[in-house]
Amino acid sequence: DASVRIADLDRSDIDIAIRLGDGKWPGVRAELLLAQEVFPVCAPVIADKLKSIEDLASTCAITDERAMISWESWFEAAGVKPVTFLKGA
């Protein structure tokens, strides 16, 4: 069965579980199944106006507050200073 709950392998009859994350879970042996690449995308008309990462501050961004990867962590991984997006209506 698929679930968003973390399987307790010690207290169930489950032998294996697939998790999404960095693989640093205490007491768990983890094997990378698939590398994840996350990057922003936009319409070509918007991309044409962007000359630098900082120009993203003049745009609105779709965000998911429950996402494992936030914009802040994306900026950090990209090695650039985070920007604050415009707020949508």
C-alpha positions, 0 to 999 in steps of 0.5 A, a space after each residue: 500500500 502507498 502511504 505518506 506515513 513513514 513505515 516503521 520497519 521494526 514494528 510491522 511486517 514491512 520488509 522494505 520501504 521507498 522514501 523520498 529524501 536525503 537518505 540520512 535516516 538513523 538506523 536505516 540502510 538506504 540505497 539511492 534509487 533515482 537522483 532528483 533534479 529540481 529546477 525552475 521553469 517558466 513560459 518563454 515570454 517570461 524567460 526572455 525578460 530574465 537576465 539574472 537570478 535576481 530578476 526573479 524578484 520581479 515575478 510571481 512564483 508558484 509555491 507548495 508550502 508542503 514541498 520537500 524542496 523550498 525555493 530557499 533551499 533551491 537558491 542555497 543549492 544553486 549558490 545564489 542569494 535568495 530573492 523574494 517573489 512578488 505576491 500573487 492575488 
